[in-house]
Amino acid sequence: MDSKEMLEVLQRVKTWKPEVRIDLARQILETLVSPQIPPPTRTMSPEDIFGILKTDGPPPTDEECKKIIEEERMKKYG
C-alpha cells in the first residue's frame, strides 16, 4: 500500500464513530501480535532437582555464608 492509499483510508476512517475506529485499530494491532510462546515443558521432577541440590556435607554456617558472599563481591566489584 502506498502513502496515497493510506491517506485515502485514513480520511475515510476519520469520519467513523470513535468506537468503530478504536475497534478497527485493535483488530489491526491483533494481526501484528506474534503468537504466545508456550511455557517450557517440565523435563525434571522436583525430586530430580532436589537431588541435584543435595550435598554430602552440612549446610554452611552464617559466618561461612558471609565469607562466601564477601568473596563473591570481591570477584565482582574488585
N, CA, C and O atoms as a Maestro MAE file, in Angstrom:
{
 s_m_m2io_version
 :::
 2.0.0
}

f_m_ct {
 s_m_title
 :::
 protein
 m_atom[312] {
  # First column is atom index #
  i_m_mmod_type
  r_m_x_coord
  r_m_y_coord
  r_m_z_coord
  i_m_residue_number
  s_m_chain_name
  s_m_pdb_residue_name
  s_m_pdb_atom_name
  i_m_atomic_number
  :::
  1 25 0.852 -1.170 0.000 1 A "MET " " N  " 7
  2 3 0.000 0.000 0.000 1 A "MET " " CA " 6
  3 2 0.898 1.233 0.000 1 A "MET " " C  " 6
  4 15 1.805 1.353 0.824 1 A "MET " " O  " 8
  5 25 0.642 2.128 -0.911 2 A "ASP " " N  " 7
  6 3 1.462 3.343 -0.959 2 A "ASP " " CA " 6
  7 2 0.844 4.419 -0.063 2 A "ASP " " C  " 6
  8 15 -0.254 4.247 0.466 2 A "ASP " " O  " 8
  9 25 1.563 5.521 0.095 3 A "SER " " N  " 7
  10 3 1.120 6.571 1.016 3 A "SER " " CA " 6
  11 2 -0.190 7.216 0.563 3 A "SER " " C  " 6
  12 15 -0.979 7.657 1.399 3 A "SER " " O  " 8
  13 25 -0.430 7.276 -0.731 4 A "LYS " " N  " 7
  14 3 -1.681 7.862 -1.229 4 A "LYS " " CA " 6
  15 2 -2.871 7.016 -0.779 4 A "LYS " " C  " 6
  16 15 -3.884 7.542 -0.318 4 A "LYS " " O  " 8
  17 25 -2.729 5.689 -0.920 5 A "GLU " " N  " 7
  18 3 -3.803 4.797 -0.490 5 A "GLU " " CA " 6
  19 2 -4.033 4.907 1.018 5 A "GLU " " C  " 6
  20 15 -5.171 4.919 1.487 5 A "GLU " " O  " 8
  21 25 -2.933 4.988 1.765 6 A "MET " " N  " 7
  22 3 -3.055 5.106 3.209 6 A "MET " " CA " 6
  23 2 -3.782 6.384 3.609 6 A "MET " " C  " 6
  24 15 -4.627 6.366 4.504 6 A "MET " " O  " 8
  25 25 -3.458 7.486 2.951 7 A "LEU " " N  " 7
  26 3 -4.131 8.749 3.245 7 A "LEU " " CA " 6
  27 2 -5.615 8.672 2.923 7 A "LEU " " C  " 6
  28 15 -6.439 9.210 3.663 7 A "LEU " " O  " 8
  29 25 -5.966 8.005 1.822 8 A "GLU " " N  " 7
  30 3 -7.369 7.837 1.464 8 A "GLU " " CA " 6
  31 2 -8.118 7.043 2.530 8 A "GLU " " C  " 6
  32 15 -9.228 7.398 2.926 8 A "GLU " " O  " 8
  33 25 -7.495 5.973 2.978 9 A "VAL " " N  " 7
  34 3 -8.119 5.148 4.022 9 A "VAL " " CA " 6
  35 2 -8.261 5.964 5.297 9 A "VAL " " C  " 6
  36 15 -9.312 5.937 5.938 9 A "VAL " " O  " 8
  37 25 -7.218 6.687 5.668 10 A "LEU " " N  " 7
  38 3 -7.256 7.499 6.875 10 A "LEU " " CA " 6
  39 2 -8.366 8.550 6.803 10 A "LEU " " C  " 6
  40 15 -9.093 8.745 7.776 10 A "LEU " " O  " 8
  41 25 -8.501 9.214 5.681 11 A "GLN " " N  " 7
  42 3 -9.553 10.228 5.525 11 A "GLN " " CA " 6
  43 2 -10.937 9.592 5.678 11 A "GLN " " C  " 6
  44 15 -11.833 10.170 6.293 11 A "GLN " " O  " 8
  45 25 -11.092 8.412 5.118 12 A "ARG " " N  " 7
  46 3 -12.391 7.729 5.214 12 A "ARG " " CA " 6
  47 2 -12.672 7.314 6.653 12 A "ARG " " C  " 6
  48 15 -13.787 7.477 7.148 12 A "ARG " " O  " 8
  49 25 -11.652 6.774 7.320 13 A "VAL " " N  " 7
  50 3 -11.818 6.284 8.688 13 A "VAL " " CA " 6
  51 2 -12.096 7.438 9.657 13 A "VAL " " C  " 6
  52 15 -12.801 7.245 10.648 13 A "VAL " " O  " 8
  53 25 -11.564 8.614 9.395 14 A "LYS " " N  " 7
  54 3 -11.772 9.766 10.279 14 A "LYS " " CA " 6
  55 2 -13.244 10.139 10.421 14 A "LYS " " C  " 6
  56 15 -13.629 10.788 11.394 14 A "LYS " " O  " 8
  57 25 -14.060 9.736 9.467 15 A "THR " " N  " 7
  58 3 -15.489 10.075 9.525 15 A "THR " " CA " 6
  59 2 -16.280 9.091 10.388 15 A "THR " " C  " 6
  60 15 -17.444 9.343 10.703 15 A "THR " " O  " 8
  61 25 -15.670 7.993 10.767 16 A "TRP " " N  " 7
  62 3 -16.347 6.965 11.557 16 A "TRP " " CA " 6
  63 2 -16.471 7.391 13.022 16 A "TRP " " C  " 6
  64 15 -15.763 8.284 13.488 16 A "TRP " " O  " 8
  65 25 -17.380 6.736 13.728 17 A "LYS " " N  " 7
  66 3 -17.531 6.973 15.158 17 A "LYS " " CA " 6
  67 2 -16.257 6.517 15.878 17 A "LYS " " C  " 6
  68 15 -15.602 5.573 15.434 17 A "LYS " " O  " 8
  69 25 -15.901 7.180 16.985 18 A "PRO " " N  " 7
  70 3 -14.680 6.812 17.713 18 A "PRO " " CA " 6
  71 2 -14.628 5.338 18.122 18 A "PRO " " C  " 6
  72 15 -13.571 4.711 18.052 18 A "PRO " " O  " 8
  73 25 -15.775 4.783 18.552 19 A "GLU " " N  " 7
  74 3 -15.780 3.379 18.977 19 A "GLU " " CA " 6
  75 2 -15.401 2.444 17.837 19 A "GLU " " C  " 6
  76 15 -14.672 1.472 18.032 19 A "GLU " " O  " 8
  77 25 -15.901 2.747 16.655 20 A "VAL " " N  " 7
  78 3 -15.624 1.913 15.483 20 A "VAL " " CA " 6
  79 2 -14.147 2.041 15.096 20 A "VAL " " C  " 6
  80 15 -13.514 1.050 14.731 20 A "VAL " " O  " 8
  81 25 -13.599 3.253 15.175 21 A "ARG " " N  " 7
  82 3 -12.186 3.459 14.849 21 A "ARG " " CA " 6
  83 2 -11.291 2.728 15.828 21 A "ARG " " C  " 6
  84 15 -10.285 2.133 15.441 21 A "ARG " " O  " 8
  85 25 -11.666 2.775 17.116 22 A "ILE " " N  " 7
  86 3 -10.882 2.060 18.133 22 A "ILE " " CA " 6
  87 2 -10.936 0.560 17.882 22 A "ILE " " C  " 6
  88 15 -9.925 -0.133 17.993 22 A "ILE " " O  " 8
  89 25 -12.124 0.063 17.542 23 A "ASP " " N  " 7
  90 3 -12.266 -1.364 17.255 23 A "ASP " " CA " 6
  91 2 -11.408 -1.766 16.055 23 A "ASP " " C  " 6
  92 15 -10.768 -2.817 16.070 23 A "ASP " " O  " 8
  93 25 -11.398 -0.932 15.025 24 A "LEU " " N  " 7
  94 3 -10.564 -1.206 13.847 24 A "LEU " " CA " 6
  95 2 -9.088 -1.217 14.228 24 A "LEU " " C  " 6
  96 15 -8.343 -2.111 13.828 24 A "LEU " " O  " 8
  97 25 -8.673 -0.222 15.001 25 A "ALA " " N  " 7
  98 3 -7.272 -0.147 15.418 25 A "ALA " " CA " 6
  99 2 -6.882 -1.393 16.212 25 A "ALA " " C  " 6
  100 15 -5.798 -1.942 16.015 25 A "ALA " " O  " 8
  101 25 -7.759 -1.837 17.105 26 A "ARG " " N  " 7
  102 3 -7.486 -3.040 17.903 26 A "ARG " " CA " 6
  103 2 -7.339 -4.260 16.985 26 A "ARG " " C  " 6
  104 15 -6.426 -5.068 17.156 26 A "ARG " " O  " 8
  105 25 -8.239 -4.380 16.022 27 A "GLN " " N  " 7
  106 3 -8.173 -5.518 15.103 27 A "GLN " " CA " 6
  107 2 -6.893 -5.487 14.268 27 A "GLN " " C  " 6
  108 15 -6.292 -6.529 14.007 27 A "GLN " " O  " 8
  109 25 -6.482 -4.300 13.856 28 A "ILE " " N  " 7
  110 3 -5.235 -4.189 13.088 28 A "ILE " " CA " 6
  111 2 -4.051 -4.609 13.943 28 A "ILE " " C  " 6
  112 15 -3.188 -5.362 13.492 28 A "ILE " " O  " 8
  113 25 -4.009 -4.117 15.191 29 A "LEU " " N  " 7
  114 3 -2.899 -4.474 16.082 29 A "LEU " " CA " 6
  115 2 -2.875 -5.964 16.390 29 A "LEU " " C  " 6
  116 15 -1.802 -6.554 16.519 29 A "LEU " " O  " 8
  117 25 -4.035 -6.569 16.509 30 A "GLU " " N  " 7
  118 3 -4.088 -8.008 16.790 30 A "GLU " " CA " 6
  119 2 -3.488 -8.826 15.647 30 A "GLU " " C  " 6
  120 15 -2.997 -9.932 15.872 30 A "GLU " " O  " 8
  121 25 -3.522 -8.293 14.428 31 A "THR " " N  " 7
  122 3 -2.917 -9.031 13.319 31 A "THR " " CA " 6
  123 2 -1.397 -8.992 13.398 31 A "THR " " C  " 6
  124 15 -0.724 -9.790 12.746 31 A "THR " " O  " 8
  125 25 -0.843 -8.067 14.193 32 A "LEU " " N  " 7
  126 3 0.606 -7.932 14.312 32 A "LEU " " CA " 6
  127 2 1.186 -8.683 15.498 32 A "LEU " " C  " 6
  128 15 2.395 -8.907 15.560 32 A "LEU " " O  " 8
  129 25 0.345 -9.072 16.431 33 A "VAL " " N  " 7
  130 3 0.825 -9.749 17.635 33 A "VAL " " CA " 6
  131 2 1.308 -11.136 17.261 33 A "VAL " " C  " 6
  132 15 0.595 -11.922 16.637 33 A "VAL " " O  " 8
  133 25 2.545 -11.415 17.662 34 A "SER " " N  " 7
  134 3 3.071 -12.750 17.389 34 A "SER " " CA " 6
  135 2 2.438 -13.736 18.362 34 A "SER " " C  " 6
  136 15 2.040 -13.353 19.462 34 A "SER " " O  " 8
  137 25 2.344 -14.983 17.971 35 A "PRO " " N  " 7
  138 3 1.706 -15.970 18.842 35 A "PRO " " CA " 6
  139 2 2.487 -16.122 20.150 35 A "PRO " " C  " 6
  140 15 3.709 -15.980 20.187 35 A "PRO " " O  " 8
  141 25 1.754 -16.409 21.204 36 A "GLN " " N  " 7
  142 3 2.374 -16.589 22.509 36 A "GLN " " CA " 6
  143 2 3.288 -17.811 22.497 36 A "GLN " " C  " 6
  144 15 2.956 -18.851 21.929 36 A "GLN " " O  " 8
  145 25 4.422 -17.661 23.125 37 A "ILE " " N  " 7
  146 3 5.348 -18.789 23.244 37 A "ILE " " CA " 6
  147 2 4.842 -19.678 24.364 37 A "ILE " " C  " 6
  148 15 4.631 -19.208 25.482 37 A "ILE " " O  " 8
  149 25 4.644 -20.950 24.081 38 A "PRO " " N  " 7
  150 3 4.133 -21.833 25.139 38 A "PRO " " CA " 6
  151 2 5.174 -21.988 26.247 38 A "PRO " " C  " 6
  152 15 6.375 -21.931 25.986 38 A "PRO " " O  " 8
  153 25 4.715 -22.180 27.471 39 A "PRO " " N  " 7
  154 3 5.682 -22.370 28.558 39 A "PRO " " CA " 6
  155 2 6.500 -23.635 28.324 39 A "PRO " " C  " 6
  156 15 6.012 -24.596 27.728 39 A "PRO " " O  " 8
  157 25 7.738 -23.633 28.793 40 A "PRO " " N  " 7
  158 3 8.569 -24.810 28.567 40 A "PRO " " CA " 6
  159 2 7.994 -26.022 29.295 40 A "PRO " " C  " 6
  160 15 7.407 -25.909 30.370 40 A "PRO " " O  " 8
  161 25 8.180 -27.163 28.684 41 A "THR " " N  " 7
  162 3 7.709 -28.384 29.325 41 A "THR " " CA " 6
  163 2 8.665 -28.765 30.435 41 A "THR " " C  " 6
  164 15 9.868 -28.519 30.349 41 A "THR " " O  " 8
  165 25 8.128 -29.359 31.459 42 A "ARG " " N  " 7
  166 3 8.948 -29.796 32.575 42 A "ARG " " CA " 6
  167 2 9.696 -31.052 32.182 42 A "ARG " " C  " 6
  168 15 9.096 -32.056 31.800 42 A "ARG " " O  " 8
  169 25 11.005 -30.983 32.280 43 A "THR " " N  " 7
  170 3 11.794 -32.159 31.942 43 A "THR " " CA " 6
  171 2 12.358 -32.835 33.182 43 A "THR " " C  " 6
  172 15 12.815 -33.977 33.127 43 A "THR " " O  " 8
  173 25 12.323 -32.120 34.297 44 A "MET " " N  " 7
  174 3 12.829 -32.689 35.538 44 A "MET " " CA " 6
  175 2 11.755 -32.610 36.608 44 A "MET " " C  " 6
  176 15 11.032 -31.619 36.702 44 A "MET " " O  " 8
  177 25 11.655 -33.643 37.401 45 A "SER " " N  " 7
  178 3 10.702 -33.636 38.506 45 A "SER " " CA " 6
  179 2 11.308 -32.872 39.682 45 A "SER " " C  " 6
  180 15 12.524 -32.689 39.742 45 A "SER " " O  " 8
  181 25 10.480 -32.433 40.601 46 A "PRO " " N  " 7
  182 3 11.033 -31.770 41.796 46 A "PRO " " CA " 6
  183 2 12.047 -32.656 42.532 46 A "PRO " " C  " 6
  184 15 13.029 -32.155 43.079 46 A "PRO " " O  " 8
  185 25 11.809 -33.941 42.543 47 A "GLU " " N  " 7
  186 3 12.753 -34.842 43.209 47 A "GLU " " CA " 6
  187 2 14.116 -34.814 42.522 47 A "GLU " " C  " 6
  188 15 15.150 -34.848 43.189 47 A "GLU " " O  " 8
  189 25 14.120 -34.752 41.183 48 A "ASP " " N  " 7
  190 3 15.383 -34.663 40.447 48 A "ASP " " CA " 6
  191 2 16.132 -33.382 40.794 48 A "ASP " " C  " 6
  192 15 17.349 -33.387 40.978 48 A "ASP " " O  " 8
  193 25 15.384 -32.286 40.879 49 A "ILE " " N  " 7
  194 3 16.012 -31.004 41.186 49 A "ILE " " CA " 6
  195 2 16.591 -31.026 42.592 49 A "ILE " " C  " 6
  196 15 17.716 -30.574 42.802 49 A "ILE " " O  " 8
  197 25 15.841 -31.544 43.555 50 A "PHE " " N  " 7
  198 3 16.368 -31.632 44.916 50 A "PHE " " CA " 6
  199 2 17.603 -32.520 44.956 50 A "PHE " " C  " 6
  200 15 18.527 -32.265 45.728 50 A "PHE " " O  " 8
  201 25 17.627 -33.559 44.131 51 A "GLY " " N  " 7
  202 3 18.799 -34.433 44.076 51 A "GLY " " CA " 6
  203 2 20.033 -33.700 43.587 51 A "GLY " " C  " 6
  204 15 21.136 -33.958 44.069 51 A "GLY " " O  " 8
  205 25 19.866 -32.790 42.636 52 A "ILE " " N  " 7
  206 3 20.991 -32.004 42.129 52 A "ILE " " CA " 6
  207 2 21.522 -31.077 43.218 52 A "ILE " " C  " 6
  208 15 22.730 -30.884 43.351 52 A "ILE " " O  " 8
  209 25 20.598 -30.505 43.999 53 A "LEU " " N  " 7
  210 3 20.988 -29.536 45.017 53 A "LEU " " CA " 6
  211 2 21.554 -30.188 46.279 53 A "LEU " " C  " 6
  212 15 22.195 -29.514 47.085 53 A "LEU " " O  " 8
  213 25 21.331 -31.452 46.454 54 A "LYS " " N  " 7
  214 3 21.758 -32.142 47.663 54 A "LYS " " CA " 6
  215 2 23.283 -32.265 47.704 54 A "LYS " " C  " 6
  216 15 23.931 -32.531 46.691 54 A "LYS " " O  " 8
  217 25 23.834 -32.065 48.900 55 A "THR " " N  " 7
  218 3 25.277 -32.237 49.100 55 A "THR " " CA " 6
  219 2 25.512 -33.270 50.190 55 A "THR " " C  " 6
  220 15 24.608 -33.604 50.955 55 A "THR " " O  " 8
  221 25 26.736 -33.769 50.247 56 A "ASP " " N  " 7
  222 3 27.075 -34.758 51.269 56 A "ASP " " CA " 6
  223 2 27.411 -34.104 52.607 56 A "ASP " " C  " 6
  224 15 27.309 -34.732 53.662 56 A "ASP " " O  " 8
  225 25 27.814 -32.830 52.548 57 A "GLY " " N  " 7
  226 3 28.228 -32.142 53.769 57 A "GLY " " CA " 6
  227 2 27.096 -31.353 54.405 57 A "GLY " " C  " 6
  228 15 26.008 -31.235 53.841 57 A "GLY " " O  " 8
  229 25 27.369 -30.816 55.586 58 A "PRO " " N  " 7
  230 3 26.362 -29.995 56.262 58 A "PRO " " CA " 6
  231 2 26.245 -28.631 55.589 58 A "PRO " " C  " 6
  232 15 27.164 -28.211 54.886 58 A "PRO " " O  " 8
  233 25 25.140 -27.941 55.791 59 A "PRO " " N  " 7
  234 3 24.997 -26.611 55.196 59 A "PRO " " CA " 6
  235 2 25.990 -25.640 55.831 59 A "PRO " " C  " 6
  236 15 26.405 -25.844 56.972 59 A "PRO " " O  " 8
  237 25 26.372 -24.597 55.113 60 A "PRO " " N  " 7
  238 3 27.330 -23.645 55.677 60 A "PRO " " CA " 6
  239 2 26.716 -22.857 56.842 60 A "PRO " " C  " 6
  240 15 25.506 -22.636 56.900 60 A "PRO " " O  " 8
  241 25 27.581 -22.446 57.754 61 A "THR " " N  " 7
  242 3 27.136 -21.632 58.884 61 A "THR " " CA " 6
  243 2 26.915 -20.202 58.408 61 A "THR " " C  " 6
  244 15 27.257 -19.853 57.278 61 A "THR " " O  " 8
  245 25 26.339 -19.381 59.281 62 A "ASP " " N  " 7
  246 3 26.130 -17.971 58.937 62 A "ASP " " CA " 6
  247 2 27.453 -17.286 58.621 62 A "ASP " " C  " 6
  248 15 27.541 -16.506 57.673 62 A "ASP " " O  " 8
  249 25 28.472 -17.574 59.405 63 A "GLU " " N  " 7
  250 3 29.791 -16.973 59.177 63 A "GLU " " CA " 6
  251 2 30.373 -17.414 57.835 63 A "GLU " " C  " 6
  252 15 30.950 -16.603 57.111 63 A "GLU " " O  " 8
  253 25 30.223 -18.696 57.505 64 A "GLU " " N  " 7
  254 3 30.717 -19.188 56.214 64 A "GLU " " CA " 6
  255 2 29.962 -18.531 55.055 64 A "GLU " " C  " 6
  256 15 30.553 -18.212 54.024 64 A "GLU " " O  " 8
  257 25 28.653 -18.332 55.233 65 A "CYS " " N  " 7
  258 3 27.851 -17.667 54.197 65 A "CYS " " CA " 6
  259 2 28.322 -16.237 53.991 65 A "CYS " " C  " 6
  260 15 28.449 -15.779 52.856 65 A "CYS " " O  " 8
  261 25 28.584 -15.522 55.097 66 A "LYS " " N  " 7
  262 3 29.076 -14.149 54.997 66 A "LYS " " CA " 6
  263 2 30.406 -14.106 54.261 66 A "LYS " " C  " 6
  264 15 30.639 -13.217 53.442 66 A "LYS " " O  " 8
  265 25 31.277 -15.065 54.552 67 A "LYS " " N  " 7
  266 3 32.585 -15.123 53.898 67 A "LYS " " CA " 6
  267 2 32.429 -15.388 52.394 67 A "LYS " " C  " 6
  268 15 33.096 -14.760 51.573 67 A "LYS " " O  " 8
  269 25 31.545 -16.321 52.049 68 A "ILE " " N  " 7
  270 3 31.301 -16.641 50.632 68 A "ILE " " CA " 6
  271 2 30.767 -15.416 49.900 68 A "ILE " " C  " 6
  272 15 31.207 -15.102 48.794 68 A "ILE " " O  " 8
  273 25 29.813 -14.724 50.527 69 A "ILE " " N  " 7
  274 3 29.230 -13.529 49.899 69 A "ILE " " CA " 6
  275 2 30.296 -12.463 49.699 69 A "ILE " " C  " 6
  276 15 30.366 -11.841 48.639 69 A "ILE " " O  " 8
  277 25 31.130 -12.252 50.720 70 A "GLU " " N  " 7
  278 3 32.196 -11.253 50.608 70 A "GLU " " CA " 6
  279 2 33.177 -11.613 49.502 70 A "GLU " " C  " 6
  280 15 33.607 -10.735 48.754 70 A "GLU " " O  " 8
  281 25 33.541 -12.889 49.383 71 A "GLU " " N  " 7
  282 3 34.461 -13.336 48.324 71 A "GLU " " CA " 6
  283 2 33.846 -13.090 46.944 71 A "GLU " " C  " 6
  284 15 34.538 -12.643 46.028 71 A "GLU " " O  " 8
  285 25 32.558 -13.378 46.793 72 A "GLU " " N  " 7
  286 3 31.900 -13.171 45.503 72 A "GLU " " CA " 6
  287 2 31.806 -11.683 45.161 72 A "GLU " " C  " 6
  288 15 31.957 -11.294 44.003 72 A "GLU " " O  " 8
  289 25 31.559 -10.867 46.166 73 A "ARG " " N  " 7
  290 3 31.535 -9.415 45.924 73 A "ARG " " CA " 6
  291 2 32.908 -8.910 45.467 73 A "ARG " " C  " 6
  292 15 33.005 -8.065 44.578 73 A "ARG " " O  " 8
  293 25 33.956 -9.437 46.084 74 A "MET " " N  " 7
  294 3 35.311 -9.028 45.695 74 A "MET " " CA " 6
  295 2 35.595 -9.427 44.245 74 A "MET " " C  " 6
  296 15 36.222 -8.678 43.496 74 A "MET " " O  " 8
  297 25 35.121 -10.627 43.858 75 A "LYS " " N  " 7
  298 3 35.315 -11.055 42.466 75 A "LYS " " CA " 6
  299 2 34.568 -10.124 41.511 75 A "LYS " " C  " 6
  300 15 35.080 -9.762 40.452 75 A "LYS " " O  " 8
  301 25 33.348 -9.742 41.903 76 A "LYS " " N  " 7
  302 3 32.505 -8.940 41.030 76 A "LYS " " CA " 6
  303 2 32.948 -7.477 40.975 76 A "LYS " " C  " 6
  304 15 33.037 -6.883 39.900 76 A "LYS " " O  " 8
  305 25 33.222 -6.906 42.151 77 A "TYR " " N  " 7
  306 3 33.482 -5.468 42.220 77 A "TYR " " CA " 6
  307 2 34.952 -5.123 42.447 77 A "TYR " " C  " 6
  308 15 35.343 -3.962 42.326 77 A "TYR " " O  " 8
  309 25 35.762 -6.122 42.776 78 A "GLY " " N  " 7
  310 3 37.206 -5.885 42.943 78 A "GLY " " CA " 6
  311 2 37.625 -5.303 44.207 78 A "GLY " " C  " 6
  312 15 38.816 -5.076 44.418 78 A "GLY " " O  " 8
  :::
 }
 m_bond[311] {
  # First column is bond index #
  i_m_from
  i_m_to
  i_m_order
  :::
  1 1 2 1
  2 2 3 1
  3 3 4 2
  4 3 5 1
  5 5 6 1
  6 6 7 1
  7 7 8 2
  8 7 9 1
  9 9 10 1
  10 10 11 1
  11 11 12 2
  12 11 13 1
  13 13 14 1
  14 14 15 1
  15 15 16 2
  16 15 17 1
  17 17 18 1
  18 18 19 1
  19 19 20 2
  20 19 21 1
  21 21 22 1
  22 22 23 1
  23 23 24 2
  24 23 25 1
  25 25 26 1
  26 26 27 1
  27 27 28 2
  28 27 29 1
  29 29 30 1
  30 30 31 1
  31 31 32 2
  32 31 33 1
  33 33 34 1
  34 34 35 1
  35 35 36 2
  36 35 37 1
  37 37 38 1
  38 38 39 1
  39 39 40 2
  40 39 41 1
  41 41 42 1
  42 42 43 1
  43 43 44 2
  44 43 45 1
  45 45 46 1
  46 46 47 1
  47 47 48 2
  48 47 49 1
  49 49 50 1
  50 50 51 1
  51 51 52 2
  52 51 53 1
  53 53 54 1
  54 54 55 1
  55 55 56 2
  56 55 57 1
  57 57 58 1
  58 58 59 1
  59 59 60 2
  60 59 61 1
  61 61 62 1
  62 62 63 1
  63 63 64 2
  64 63 65 1
  65 65 66 1
  66 66 67 1
  67 67 68 2
  68 67 69 1
  69 69 70 1
  70 70 71 1
  71 71 72 2
  72 71 73 1
  73 73 74 1
  74 74 75 1
  75 75 76 2
  76 75 77 1
  77 77 78 1
  78 78 79 1
  79 79 80 2
  80 79 81 1
  81 81 82 1
  82 82 83 1
  83 83 84 2
  84 83 85 1
  85 85 86 1
  86 86 87 1
  87 87 88 2
  88 87 89 1
  89 89 90 1
  90 90 91 1
  91 91 92 2
  92 91 93 1
  93 93 94 1
  94 94 95 1
  95 95 96 2
  96 95 97 1
  97 97 98 1
  98 98 99 1
  99 99 100 2
  100 99 101 1
  101 101 102 1
  102 102 103 1
  103 103 104 2
  104 103 105 1
  105 105 106 1
  106 106 107 1
  107 107 108 2
  108 107 109 1
  109 109 110 1
  110 110 111 1
  111 111 112 2
  112 111 113 1
  113 113 114 1
  114 114 115 1
  115 115 116 2
  116 115 117 1
  117 117 118 1
  118 118 119 1
  119 119 120 2
  120 119 121 1
  121 121 122 1
  122 122 123 1
  123 123 124 2
  124 123 125 1
  125 125 126 1
  126 126 127 1
  127 127 128 2
  128 127 129 1
  129 129 130 1
  130 130 131 1
  131 131 132 2
  132 131 133 1
  133 133 134 1
  134 134 135 1
  135 135 136 2
  136 135 137 1
  137 137 138 1
  138 138 139 1
  139 139 140 2
  140 139 141 1
  141 141 142 1
  142 142 143 1
  143 143 144 2
  144 143 145 1
  145 145 146 1
  146 146 147 1
  147 147 148 2
  148 147 149 1
  149 149 150 1
  150 150 151 1
  151 151 152 2
  152 151 153 1
  153 153 154 1
  154 154 155 1
  155 155 156 2
  156 155 157 1
  157 157 158 1
  158 158 159 1
  159 159 160 2
  160 159 161 1
  161 161 162 1
  162 162 163 1
  163 163 164 2
  164 163 165 1
  165 165 166 1
  166 166 167 1
  167 167 168 2
  168 167 169 1
  169 169 170 1
  170 170 171 1
  171 171 172 2
  172 171 173 1
  173 173 174 1
  174 174 175 1
  175 175 176 2
  176 175 177 1
  177 177 178 1
  178 178 179 1
  179 179 180 2
  180 179 181 1
  181 181 182 1
  182 182 183 1
  183 183 184 2
  184 183 185 1
  185 185 186 1
  186 186 187 1
  187 187 188 2
  188 187 189 1
  189 189 190 1
  190 190 191 1
  191 191 192 2
  192 191 193 1
  193 193 194 1
  194 194 195 1
  195 195 196 2
  196 195 197 1
  197 197 198 1
  198 198 199 1
  199 199 200 2
  200 199 201 1
  201 201 202 1
  202 202 203 1
  203 203 204 2
  204 203 205 1
  205 205 206 1
  206 206 207 1
  207 207 208 2
  208 207 209 1
  209 209 210 1
  210 210 211 1
  211 211 212 2
  212 211 213 1
  213 213 214 1
  214 214 215 1
  215 215 216 2
  216 215 217 1
  217 217 218 1
  218 218 219 1
  219 219 220 2
  220 219 221 1
  221 221 222 1
  222 222 223 1
  223 223 224 2
  224 223 225 1
  225 225 226 1
  226 226 227 1
  227 227 228 2
  228 227 229 1
  229 229 230 1
  230 230 231 1
  231 231 232 2
  232 231 233 1
  233 233 234 1
  234 234 235 1
  235 235 236 2
  236 235 237 1
  237 237 238 1
  238 238 239 1
  239 239 240 2
  240 239 241 1
  241 241 242 1
  242 242 243 1
  243 243 244 2
  244 243 245 1
  245 245 246 1
  246 246 247 1
  247 247 248 2
  248 247 249 1
  249 249 250 1
  250 250 251 1
  251 251 252 2
  252 251 253 1
  253 253 254 1
  254 254 255 1
  255 255 256 2
  256 255 257 1
  257 257 258 1
  258 258 259 1
  259 259 260 2
  260 259 261 1
  261 261 262 1
  262 262 263 1
  263 263 264 2
  264 263 265 1
  265 265 266 1
  266 266 267 1
  267 267 268 2
  268 267 269 1
  269 269 270 1
  270 270 271 1
  271 271 272 2
  272 271 273 1
  273 273 274 1
  274 274 275 1
  275 275 276 2
  276 275 277 1
  277 277 278 1
  278 278 279 1
  279 279 280 2
  280 279 281 1
  281 281 282 1
  282 282 283 1
  283 283 284 2
  284 283 285 1
  285 285 286 1
  286 286 287 1
  287 287 288 2
  288 287 289 1
  289 289 290 1
  290 290 291 1
  291 291 292 2
  292 291 293 1
  293 293 294 1
  294 294 295 1
  295 295 296 2
  296 295 297 1
  297 297 298 1
  298 298 299 1
  299 299 300 2
  300 299 301 1
  301 301 302 1
  302 302 303 1
  303 303 304 2
  304 303 305 1
  305 305 306 1
  306 306 307 1
  307 307 308 2
  308 307 309 1
  309 309 310 1
  310 310 311 1
  311 311 312 2
  :::
 }
}
